[in-house]
Amino acid sequence: MRIATWNVNSIRARVGRTVDWMVREDVDVLAMQEIKCKPEQFPLEAFEAAGYEVAIHGLNQWNGVAIASRSPIGEVETAFPGMPGFLKGLEGPDQPQEARAIGATVDGVRVWSLYVPNGRSLGDPHYTYKLDWLAALTDYTRAETSARPEVPFALMGDFNIAPLDSDNGDPMVVEGVSTHVSPPERAAFFTLENAGVTDVVRPRVPEGFTYWDYKQLKFPRNEGMRIDFVLGSAAFAEAVTDATIHRNERKGDVPSDHVPVLVELALGDEDDDRPMIF
């Protein structure tokens, strides 16, 4: 199974690039973030023509997540337990949830497409929301991986955190001033990893960014950040045979500011009918 994550930054603007890449790279499952549309606005026809079905969670022109799969999609959820909501100026437990999470089961693998809140600035209520959102995700992950350790389980998406200094190549992103690199955000990321998942890409791709801002020639200067991850449970990680970051997708016409991250799994009961290459 070939499974990937990609913040597409508007699927309607980039449906051609997205589907072409999926077909070219023989992707079985793609977790998408920032689709920026409601389900009825999603360009399903292009995915269906390429042999994919799609589970979609989008509420408006912001945020939005989806999972595309060649195999049937089951057990779809659009929030994890305890996931907080956010509305600027509103406090308390009744804030509306945003379209930032969708979970599904494909061929026995439980996957989540996640778009972690940005945080905006260190003093913004959105920053507190981000940390609360990650704390709830951690609690859910710990419970899920403990209850069903035999199930391959993955959190995939745009985490809006560069956990290591080497993950930040943008000179404008500075600890103590900027989000994404603050100690509380990094601590939240590492706490999540300690809840039963691990970064399955870094051991195979130790260096490389996944995001470059459109401004100030960030991509030509390689002033990027590594903020897109695939975090897998032990059962998931044991099945991973390869991982790649597809940097070239930041090039060309109308690119997203993020690139795909792809992992390949060898599952015990998988029937691989791809042609053999000698």
RODO-2510 file (C-alpha; in nm, 4 decimals, decimal comma):
residues 278
     n   res          X          Y          Z
     1     m     0,0000     0,0000     0,0000
     2     r     0,1266     0,3448    -0,0954
     3     i    -0,0172     0,6122     0,1316
     4     a     0,0533     0,9857     0,1264
     5     t    -0,0341     1,3202     0,2794
     6     w    -0,0534     1,6546     0,1005
     7     n    -0,1725     2,0015     0,1992
     8     v    -0,3106     2,0875    -0,1442
     9     n    -0,4008     2,4504    -0,0585
    10     s    -0,7326     2,4470    -0,2504
    11     i    -0,8275     2,1277    -0,4293
    12     r    -1,0364     2,3129    -0,6877
    13     a    -0,7321     2,5131    -0,7944
    14     r    -0,5022     2,2097    -0,7993
    15     v    -0,7164     1,9083    -0,8821
    16     g    -0,5207     1,8395    -1,2020
    17     r    -0,1842     1,8405    -1,0278
    18     t    -0,3151     1,6328    -0,7409
    19     v    -0,4763     1,3548    -0,9434
    20     d    -0,1922     1,3447    -1,1972
    21     w     0,0585     1,2975    -0,9161
    22     m    -0,1498     1,0272    -0,7500
    23     v    -0,1734     0,8284    -1,0712
    24     r     0,1919     0,8818    -1,1611
    25     e     0,3120     0,7718    -0,8166
    26     d     0,0639     0,4837    -0,7920
    27     v    -0,0829     0,6201    -0,4672
    28     d    -0,3464     0,4036    -0,2997
    29     v    -0,4539     0,6487    -0,0270
    30     l    -0,4063     1,0257    -0,0080
    31     a    -0,4817     1,2368     0,2985
    32     m    -0,5468     1,5966     0,1898
    33     q    -0,5574     1,9179     0,3924
    34     e    -0,6773     2,2702     0,3147
    35     i    -0,9183     2,1544     0,0472
    36     k    -1,0986     2,4875     0,1013
    37     c    -1,4432     2,3786    -0,0136
    38     k    -1,7662     2,2153     0,0941
    39     p    -1,8308     1,8521    -0,0064
    40     e    -2,0670     1,9575    -0,2855
    41     q    -1,7915     2,1808    -0,4305
    42     f    -1,5225     1,9103    -0,4293
    43     p    -1,4122     1,8056    -0,7832
    44     l    -1,5086     1,4414    -0,7379
    45     e    -1,5310     1,3604    -1,1065
    46     a    -1,1563     1,3816    -1,1638
    47     f    -1,0868     1,1481    -0,8707
    48     e    -1,3551     0,9006    -0,9685
    49     a    -1,2296     0,8929    -1,3273
    50     a    -0,8876     0,7972    -1,1909
    51     g    -1,0361     0,5169    -0,9785
    52     y    -1,0627     0,6856    -0,6381
    53     e    -1,3462     0,7395    -0,3953
    54     v    -1,3248     1,0311    -0,1542
    55     a    -1,4416     1,1043     0,2005
    56     i    -1,4720     1,4805     0,2492
    57     h    -1,5084     1,7150     0,5444
    58     g    -1,5343     2,0824     0,4537
    59     l    -1,7551     2,3537     0,5981
    60     n    -1,6644     2,6636     0,3992
    61     q    -1,3799     2,8138     0,1964
    62     w    -1,1317     2,7665     0,4834
    63     n    -0,9554     2,4584     0,6169
    64     g    -1,1129     2,1308     0,5057
    65     v    -0,9747     1,7772     0,4897
    66     a    -1,0338     1,4705     0,2761
    67     i    -0,9164     1,1140     0,2157
    68     a    -0,9026     0,9612    -0,1329
    69     s    -0,8673     0,5865    -0,1755
    70     r    -0,8679     0,3201    -0,4445
    71     s    -1,0202     0,0762    -0,1937
    72     p    -1,3507     0,1225    -0,0119
    73     i    -1,3462     0,3784     0,2694
    74     g    -1,5131     0,2855     0,5971
    75     e    -1,5638     0,4049     0,9545
    76     v    -1,5490     0,7722     0,8612
    77     e    -1,5287     1,0221     1,1470
    78     t    -1,5003     1,3997     1,1201
    79     a    -1,3693     1,4663     1,4705
    80     f    -1,1720     1,2804     1,7330
    81     p    -1,2999     1,2620     2,0920
    82     g    -1,2455     1,5829     2,2830
    83     m    -1,1497     1,7869     1,9768
    84     p    -1,2035     2,1539     2,0684
    85     g    -1,3641     2,4180     1,8532
    86     f    -1,2749     2,7800     1,7922
    87     l    -1,4478     3,1072     1,7251
    88     k    -1,2586     3,4293     1,7860
    89     g    -1,4143     3,6265     2,0675
    90     l    -1,6043     3,3270     2,2039
    91     e    -1,4860     3,1320     2,5059
    92     g    -1,6177     2,8182     2,6718
    93     p    -1,6951     2,4603     2,5701
    94     d    -1,9515     2,5333     2,2991
    95     q    -1,7260     2,6802     2,0317
    96     p    -1,7934     2,5410     1,6829
    97     q    -1,5567     2,2762     1,5525
    98     e    -1,3604     2,3496     1,2371
    99     a    -1,3061     2,1075     0,9473
   100     r    -0,9592     1,9970     1,0547
   101     a    -0,9834     1,6200     1,0959
   102     i    -1,1220     1,3214     0,9117
   103     g    -1,0533     0,9602     0,9996
   104     a    -1,1260     0,6485     0,7952
   105     t    -1,0344     0,2823     0,7662
   106     v    -0,8948     0,1495     0,4376
   107     d    -0,7934    -0,2140     0,3968
   108     g    -0,7594    -0,2492     0,7732
   109     v    -0,5444     0,0622     0,8148
   110     r    -0,6842     0,3456     1,0273
   111     v    -0,5769     0,6837     0,8910
   112     w    -0,6451     1,0428     0,9918
   113     s    -0,6003     1,3456     0,7710
   114     l    -0,5220     1,6339     1,0073
   115     y    -0,4818     2,0063     0,9615
   116     v    -0,3486     2,1262     1,2960
   117     p    -0,4392     2,4882     1,3830
   118     n    -0,1753     2,7412     1,2818
   119     g    -0,1643     2,9351     1,6079
   120     r    -0,1271     3,2713     1,4278
   121     s     0,0893     3,4374     1,6934
   122     l     0,2178     3,3533     2,0396
   123     g    -0,0310     3,5814     2,2128
   124     d    -0,3332     3,4952     2,0004
   125     p    -0,6252     3,2838     2,1325
   126     h    -0,5647     3,0622     1,8279
   127     y    -0,2290     2,9626     1,9812
   128     t    -0,4014     2,8377     2,2973
   129     y    -0,6559     2,6603     2,0761
   130     k    -0,3695     2,4920     1,8895
   131     l    -0,2178     2,3569     2,2106
   132     d    -0,5582     2,2414     2,3392
   133     w    -0,6288     2,0738     2,0045
   134     l    -0,2979     1,8859     2,0200
   135     a    -0,3600     1,7832     2,3803
   136     a    -0,6962     1,6317     2,2848
   137     l    -0,5369     1,4563     1,9866
   138     t    -0,2726     1,3131     2,2189
   139     d    -0,5340     1,1780     2,4604
   140     y    -0,7245     1,0164     2,1745
   141     t    -0,4081     0,8689     2,0224
   142     r    -0,2981     0,7181     2,3526
   143     a    -0,6403     0,5603     2,4044
   144     e    -0,6679     0,4324     2,0469
   145     t    -0,3220     0,2790     2,0219
   146     s    -0,3610     0,1178     2,3640
   147     a    -0,7045    -0,0259     2,2905
   148     r    -0,6194    -0,1639     1,9444
   149     p    -0,2419    -0,2090     1,9210
   150     e    -0,2777    -0,4617     1,6396
   151     v    -0,4411    -0,2093     1,4039
   152     p    -0,2069    -0,0044     1,1818
   153     f    -0,2905     0,3547     1,2780
   154     a    -0,1539     0,6777     1,1297
   155     l    -0,1891     1,0497     1,1909
   156     m    -0,1071     1,2266     0,8650
   157     g    -0,1068     1,5875     0,7646
   158     d     0,0043     1,9427     0,8203
   159     f     0,1014     1,9747     1,1866
   160     n     0,2132     2,3394     1,1639
   161     i     0,5098     2,2567     1,3884
   162     a     0,8792     2,2263     1,3035
   163     p     0,9824     2,0027     1,5952
   164     l     1,3598     2,0188     1,5394
   165     d     1,5851     2,3161     1,4674
   166     s     1,6889     2,1416     1,1456
   167     d     1,3225     2,1450     1,0365
   168     n     1,3248     2,5248     1,0118
   169     g     1,5135     2,6880     0,7265
   170     d     1,3116     3,0087     0,7223
   171     p     1,5108     3,2956     0,8775
   172     m     1,1871     3,4832     0,9455
   173     v     1,0627     3,2083     1,1791
   174     v     1,2380     3,2651     1,5109
   175     e     1,1906     3,1010     1,8499
   176     g     1,0454     3,3430     2,1004
   177     v     0,8806     3,5448     1,8252
   178     s     0,7078     3,3008     1,5901
   179     t     0,4674     3,0120     1,6145
   180     h     0,5658     2,6663     1,4794
   181     v     0,8956     2,6637     1,6713
   182     s     0,7951     2,7657     2,0241
   183     p     0,8890     2,5304     2,3098
   184     p     0,5228     2,4565     2,4028
   185     e     0,4395     2,3580     2,0435
   186     r     0,7457     2,1383     2,0142
   187     a     0,6734     1,9820     2,3523
   188     a     0,3178     1,9078     2,2387
   189     f     0,4523     1,7348     1,9265
   190     f     0,6920     1,5167     2,1268
   191     t     0,4193     1,4360     2,3800
   192     l     0,2007     1,3207     2,0911
   193     e     0,4804     1,0943     1,9694
   194     n     0,5079     0,9476     2,3193
   195     a     0,1379     0,8639     2,3102
   196     g     0,1903     0,5664     2,0792
   197     v     0,3033     0,6955     1,7406
   198     t     0,6352     0,7709     1,5763
   199     d     0,7549     0,9671     1,2730
   200     v     0,7935     0,6935     1,0116
   201     v     0,9476     0,9225     0,7479
   202     r     1,2444     1,0780     0,9285
   203     p     1,4432     0,7518     0,9681
   204     r     1,4363     0,7166     0,5878
   205     v     1,4452     1,0866     0,4961
   206     p     1,6393     1,2577     0,7770
   207     e     1,6606     1,5955     0,6012
   208     g     1,4280     1,7947     0,3806
   209     f     1,1478     2,0472     0,4009
   210     t     0,7809     1,9999     0,3104
   211     y     0,6659     2,3652     0,2970
   212     w     0,7968     2,6890     0,1459
   213     d     0,6124     3,0209     0,1722
   214     y     0,5183     3,1786    -0,1594
   215     k     0,6801     3,5080    -0,0536
   216     q     1,0362     3,6372    -0,0920
   217     l     1,1679     3,3553    -0,3130
   218     k     1,1524     3,1110    -0,0229
   219     f     1,1558     2,8049    -0,2483
   220     p     1,4492     2,9029    -0,4736
   221     r     1,6447     2,9899    -0,1597
   222     n     1,5304     2,6663     0,0077
   223     e     1,4081     2,8601     0,3087
   224     g     1,1447     2,6054     0,3964
   225     m     1,0093     2,4133     0,6910
   226     r     0,9347     2,0511     0,7677
   227     i     0,5822     2,0591     0,9076
   228     d     0,4032     1,7742     0,7256
   229     f     0,4318     1,4341     0,8900
   230     v     0,3176     1,0735     0,8948
   231     l     0,3057     0,9515     1,2545
   232     g     0,2326     0,5794     1,2788
   233     s     0,1618     0,3306     1,5531
   234     a     0,3959     0,0374     1,6096
   235     a     0,1831    -0,1827     1,3831
   236     f     0,1943     0,0833     1,1116
   237     a     0,5652     0,1611     1,1508
   238     e     0,6592    -0,2067     1,1294
   239     a     0,4953    -0,2261     0,7864
   240     v     0,6727     0,0787     0,6387
   241     t     0,9322    -0,0147     0,3773
   242     d     1,0072     0,3246     0,2233
   243     a     0,9314     0,6971     0,2502
   244     t     0,9851     0,9984     0,0248
   245     i     0,9284     1,3737     0,0241
   246     h     0,8298     1,4899    -0,3256
   247     r     1,0049     1,8257    -0,3412
   248     n     0,9549     1,8696    -0,7149
   249     e     0,5815     1,9201    -0,6638
   250     r     0,6633     2,2679    -0,5343
   251     k     0,7784     2,3530    -0,8888
   252     g     0,5799     2,4217    -1,2051
   253     d     0,2430     2,5844    -1,2608
   254     v     0,0137     2,6668    -0,9693
   255     p     0,1930     2,4616    -0,7035
   256     s     0,0755     2,4274    -0,3472
   257     d     0,3116     2,5749    -0,0900
   258     h     0,3383     2,2215     0,0538
   259     v     0,4602     1,9020    -0,1131
   260     p     0,3441     1,5412    -0,0744
   261     v     0,4979     1,3006     0,1745
   262     l     0,4646     0,9355     0,0704
   263     v     0,5164     0,6107     0,2602
   264     e     0,5017     0,2549     0,1331
   265     l     0,3661    -0,0272     0,3472
   266     a     0,4093    -0,4026     0,3131
   267     l     0,1046    -0,5432     0,4875
   268     g     0,0903    -0,9116     0,5718
   269     d    -0,2203    -0,9913     0,3684
   270     e    -0,1565    -0,7452     0,0882
   271     d    -0,1890    -0,8833    -0,2636
   272     d     0,0465    -0,6716    -0,4707
   273     d    -0,0520    -0,7083    -0,8359
   274     r     0,1906    -0,4449    -0,9634
   275     p     0,4169    -0,5669    -1,2432
   276     m     0,7553    -0,7005    -1,1338
   277     i     1,0580    -0,4989    -1,2424
   278     f     1,3849    -0,6842    -1,3046
***
